[in-house]
Amino acid sequence: MEASHLCRVLIRSASWLAPAARRKQWRARREYEAWNWWALLAERGELTPRRKREIYRFCLASYPEALWLRFGREETAAAVRRWYRGPALALLVPLLAAGLIAALSGGFRGIRTFFAPLPYPNPSELVVVMQQDSMGSQQSVPQHAFAVWRDEAQSFQGIAGYQRRWMRIDPLHFRLVPAVTPNYFSLLGLKPLLGRDFREDDPPDTALLSYGYWQSDLKRDANIVGRSIQLDGRPFKVIGVLPRRFGVFTGAIAFTPMQVNQPWRRFLIGAIARLKLGVSIDAAQREMLRLLKTNEVRYSQPPTLTPLNLRRLTPLLWYGVGLLFAIVIGAGMVQVRKPGFAVSHASRSRVRYWAFFIAKIVLLLAAVMLAWIELAEAIQLRFDSGVMHDLIGGLLLSAAFIVAGACAVYWSFYDQRSRCPECLQRLTLPVTIGSWSSPLLDPVTTELVCERGHGALCLPETHSSSSERERWTELDESWKELFMK
């Protein structure tokens, strides 16, 4: 009874997946096989628990068996094979990769960080102050020039300085702890979440904590203000915690005050200024240059002002340069073998063929770029540990994704090389023709055929002046009937 009841339930429920015309006959056959199996083992005294599990697995196998009966095993396998070799998969894979990246990155957090509005009031007034060196590259400004602009410039509501600096938090790790002038956060328009901002009389061993460090390392300690933390083996008194959204110095754990009151010192510092209402960038630059000349401050090149909204997008430019390198390297890899393409004479097929190639390579490179940006952002936010991390980690990550982009370009070319120009299916049934022992008289070639009968592609395997190039041959109607069977 145990066998008849459970096996009958499993087989009868599976029979509803089978075609209606064959359901009754199929169900009777499966029940007969299961019942005879059970009865034969019981009669021999071999009905062990292991044998019972085998019978139950046979009954559970009725579900896929019924599905194969409905859809046809060979027809389904052929449909899967056509889909695998078809153009849809090549376009779907990078889209799925982009979806996976979005899921893992919290909805493209890195991309949204670049394009999100800055968390400051009137961010269009903020500009980054830079100077060009003798080679034309942008760099920070001398401290003595900064002091002149701070004291005399009329184009600014204010100007603040900063200096990137790494401090040891334990014997093995350094973290970014920038030094900023006391007016830095008030110039940006930021108010601390806890505590207060810097004051002019704050000593150098005062610290403002970043929200991320306070949340992760200090467990959101609400009583942290007034206590001390260890940086470079010295105590720093915490006076406040910055808000969550802070669009500069990603990865910094704290900030300390910096005084610019010794004009004779010539080290470089970064600078951010806020323009007065109605003052243009050109006018501000002219005034800054005039003040340098008036105060006889030596300079190699005039200062430049860049809107902070544009300056923060600079990493995207470097990503674009990296992508260009990947395309050039991938094209160089392709040029080594110089693949040809199977292009039909029909103009409609030609347009579809090249449109598919362009769409495929664009989607692949876009997926590589998204992965690069999001992974770089995640590493910077989570594992920032100092100068060597920024330099070596950034170079290794850039090199890895440049190689990935080059491989994507290379694969796109060679995938396109073996596709039918009519249906865009990958060509199949490779046949090798020729002799490796006589490559000049009988060059070796590989012939690929479209399984729908559109044509055949002949690919030379030897590369010499006498070997022929890739050749696409269209098949006439008499061949198509053979492929349709």
N, C-alpha and C positions, 0 to 999 in steps of 0.2 A: 504493500500500500504506500509505503514511503516513496518508493521509486516511481510508481505510477502517478502519484499525486504531484510531486515536485517536478518530475520530468515533464509531465503533461502541461503543467502551468508554464514552464519555461518555453517549451516548444510551441505551444498554442499562442503565447503572447508574441513570440518571434514571427509566427506565421503571418501576422498582420502587416509585416514589412514586405512580404512576398507579393507578387502580382496576383490579383483576384482570380484570374483564370486558372492559375496553377497552384493556388493556395492549398486546397483540400488535398490534392494528391501529394504535394510536398510535405504537408504536416503529417499525413498518415505514414509516409515513408520514414520520416525522422522519428516518430513515436515508435514505430515497429523496430527500428534499429536500436533505440535506447532500451526498450523493454526486453528484446531478445538478449542483448548484452548483459543486462542485469540478471535475467533468469538463468542464463548459461553459467554465469559466475556463481550464483547462489546454488545451483545444482551440483557444481563441482566442489563447493565449499571454499571457494577462493574469493568470496566477497569481502575483502578486507577494506578498512577505511581508505587506503590509498586507491583501490580500485573504484570505490564509490566516487571519490573526488574526480577520477578520470571520466566517469560517466557524466557527472555534473558539468565538467568542462566541455564535454561533447554537446550537452544541451545548451550551454551558454554560447557555444560557437554557432548555434542556430541563428543568432542575430546577424552577424556579418554574412553568414551564408545566405540568409533571406535577402539582404541588401544586394549581394552580388547577383542573386537571381532576378531581382527587380531591374537593376541597372545594367547587368551584363558585365562579367569580369573583363573580357577582352576589350569591350567598348569603353569601359571606364579606364582601363589601363592606357588605351590609346588616347583617350581624352586628356588624361594626366600628362602623358608624354608630349602631346601637342602643346599643352599649357606650359610645361616646363621649357620646351624649346621655343615657345612663341615670344613675341615682343612684350607682352604684358608683364612677365616676370622681371625682365630687365628694368622696367620702369617702376615696378612695385617694390622691389628690394630697397632702393634708396629712400622711397617714401616710408616704408616700414622702419628703416633705420632712423629717419628723422622723427617718426613717432616715438620710437624707443628713447631717443635722446631727449625729446620733450618730457617724457614721463620721468626719466632719471634726473633731469635738471630742474624739475619743478616748473615746467612750461617755458623753456628757453630763458632761464634766469639771466645768463650772461648777456644774451642779446638785449633783453629788456633793460639790463643795467646800463648799457651803452646809450639807449634811446630814451630812457625815462627822464622826465624833467628833473633838473637839479633841485635838491631840497633846500633851496635858499630863496629868500625874497628877492625879486627883481634880478634873476640870474643873468639877464642880458647886459647888466651893467658891469659884471665881473670880467676882468681881463687878466691874462697871465703875462707877466713882464719877463722878457728874455732879451739876451744880446747875442749877436753873432760873433764868432771868433774869426780869426784871420782866414780860416778855411771855409767859412760860410755856414758852419753848423750852429744850431741853436744851443745855448748854454745858459746857466744861471747868471745873476748879476753880481758885480763886486759889492761888498758891504758898504764901502764909502760912497758909491753911487746911490745905493738904496737910501742911505742917510740923507743925502741931498734931496732926493725926490720926496722923502717922508716929511722933511721940514719945510720945503719951499714950493712944491708943486701945487698949483691952484686947480688943475684939471681933475683931481681925485677927491672923492669923499674921504678916502683913506687908502693906505697901502700897508700891507702886512708881509712879513718875511717868514721863511721856514727853511729848515735844513734837515734832509733825510739822515737818520742816524740809527744804528743798530746797537742794541744792548743785550748783554748776556742775562738770561732769566734762570738758567741752570748750567751746570758744567758742560752740557752738550749742545745747547740751543741758544741762538740769538733771535731776537724779534725786533721788528721795526718800531722805534720810539722817536718820532720826529720832534725837533725843537722848533717852536713857533714864537713869534713875537706876541706880547700879551693881548694885542688887539686883533689877533687872527680870527678867532671865532665870532667876535662881535662884528668884524667887517663882513664876514660871510652871512651873518644874521642868524647864527645858531645859538640856542640857549641850552645849557646842560639839562639833562633829564633829572639828575640828582646833584645837589651841591651848587657850586658857583663857577664862574668863568675865571680866567687869569686876571690878575691885577698887576700894575706896573711895579709894585714893591714885592711881588712874590719871589722867593729865593729860587735858585736853579733846581733844588731838589723837591720841587712841587710837581704833581702829576695830575692830569685829567685822563681818565680811563675811557677807552672805546667801549661801545655797548657790547660788541662781540666778546671781548676779553672779560668784561664784567659778568656776562651771562654764562660763558662756557667754563672759564677757569676759576672764577670767584663765586659761581653758583648763585648769581643775582643777590649777593649780600647787600641787604638794604642799609646796613650800618657801616659800609665800607668808607664813607666820607669821614675824614679825620684820622683814619688808620694809615699804616705805611705798607708799601710793597717793596720787594727787593729787586733792584735793577743794577746790573754790573756790580753786584755785591754791596750796594749801598742802599740805605732806606730812602724812599721817596714818599712824601706825604700826599695822600689822595685828597683832592679838594672837590672832585665832582666826577660825574659819568655823562658822556655825550649821548645824544639820542641815537636811535637805531639807524635812521637814514643819514648817512654822511658820505657824500660822493667823492671824497678825496682821500688819498692814502689808504687804499684798500689793504688790509692785512696789518695795519698799525694796532698795537695793543694799548698805547698810552701816548700822551703828549706832555712835553715839559716846556717851561718858558725860556725864551732867549732874548737877550738884550742886545740891541744894535746901537751901542753908545761909544764905540771906539773907531772913529772913521779911518784911523791910520792902519787898521787891520784890513787885509785885502783878500780874505777868503770869500768864496762865492756862496751865495744863498739864493733860494728861490723866492719869488715875489708874486703876490696877487694884489690887484688894485680894484677899487670900485670907482667907476667914472661918475662925475657929476652929471646931473640931468642936462641934456642938450650938448654935451661935449663929445665930439667925434674922436675916434681912435687916431686919425691923422693929426688932429689938433693936439691931442695929448702927447703924441710922439714928438712933435715939433717942440713943445714946451720942455719935455724931458731932455732933448738934445741941447736946447738953449741953456738949460740949467747946468748941464755938464760943462759946457764951454765957459759959462760965467764963473763957475767955481773952479775952473782949471783942473777938472777931473779927467785923468787920462782914460781913453777908451779906444778900442780897436775898430769897432763898428757901432753904428747908432742903435739904440734900443728898439725893440719891436713889441707890439701889444697884440695878443691873440685872444679872441673871445673864449672864455672858459667852456662855453657850450661846444665849440669846435675843437678845442684842445683835448677834451676828454675822449673825442672820437679818434685820436691819433692811433691807438692800437688797431682800429679797424683798417687803417691804411697799411700797417705792417702785415696784417693778415692777408690783405689783398696782394701785397708784394710776395708773400710766401706762396699764395695760390698761383701767382704768375710764374714763379720759379718751378712749381710742381708741373704746370702745363708745359713749360719749356723742356724740363727734364723728361717728361713723358713723351713729348713729341720727338725728342732726341733718341729715346729708346726705340720708338717706332721707326725712325729714319734709318736705324742700323739695318733693319730687315726690309724696309720699303714695301709694306704690304699693299696690294691692290684691293679694289672693291668690286663686288659683283653688281654692276649697275645695269638696269634694263634700259632698253631703247624707248620705252613708253614714258612720256613726260610725267604722267600722273604717278607712275611707280617710282620715278626718279625723285619727285618731290617728297613722296611719303618715305622713301628710303633715307634721304638726307635729313628730313625732319625728325625721324626716329633717332638717328645718330646724334643730332644736336641735343634733343631732349634727354637722351640717355647720359651723355657726358656732362650736361649741365646739372642734372639731378645728382649724379655721383659726386661731382665736385662740391655741390651745395651741402650734401650730407657730410663730406669730409670737413668742410669749413665749419659747419655747425658743431660737429664733434670737437674740433680743435678749440673753438671759442669757449664752449661750455666746459670742457675739461680744464682748460687753462684757468677759467674763472673759479672752478671748484677747487683746484689745487691751491690757487692764490688765497682763497678765503679760508681753507681748512689747514693747510700745511705750511704757511709762510714761516720761514725760519732764518731769513737773513740774506746777505748779499750773494753768497754762493748759491743759495737756493734760487734766487731770482735769475742769476746768470746761467748756471749749469742746467737747472731744471727747465728754464725757458728755451735754451738752445736745444736740449734733447727733445723736448716736446715739439718744437718747431720742426726739427729734422725729421722726427717720426711722421708728422702729418704731411710734410712736403713729399716724403717718400710714398706715403699712402695716396696722396693726390696724383703723383706721377704714375703709380701703378694703376689707378683708376683710369687715367688717360690711355695708358698702354692697353689695358684690358678692353676699353671701349673700341679702340681701333681693331683689335683682333677678334672681338666678338662680332663687330660689323662685317669683318672680312668673310665670315663663314655664315652669313645670312642670305636667304633668298630675297632678291630685290622686289619680287612680286608680293609674297605673303609675309615677309620678314621672319619666317621660321628659320631656326638654325638648320643648316644643311646636315645631312646624315649619310650613312652607308659609305664610309670612306674606303676607297680602293686605291692601293699603291700600284703605280705603273712605272716601268723602266727598270734599270739595273744600276745598283750602287757600284758595281765593278767597272762600268763603262759610262761614267756620267757625261762625257762629251758626245758620244754617239747615241746613247740611249738614256737621256736625263731622267731622273726619278721625279715623278709627279704624283700628287694625291688628288683623286677625283671625288668630290662630294656632290650628293644629289639631293634635290628638294623632294621630300617624301610626298608632296602633292603633285609632283610631275611638272613643275614650272621650268626646270632647267638643271644644269650641272655645272659645277665650278672646278676648274683644273688649276691646282696650286703647285708650282715648282718647288721641290724640296732642296734642290741644289742651286746655288747662286753663282752664275758665271755669265760671261758675255754671250755665250751661245744658248743659254737656257731661256726658254720663253717666259713671258710674264703671265700673271694670272689671266685666265680666260673664262668668261661666262658664256655658256651655250644654252640657248633656249630650246626646249623640247617641243615638238609639234603635238597636235591633238592625239595622234596615234599612241603616244607614250603615256598620256594622262590616264587613259583607261586602265593601263596596267597598274598604276599607282593607286587608283581608286579601289581596287579589289581588296 
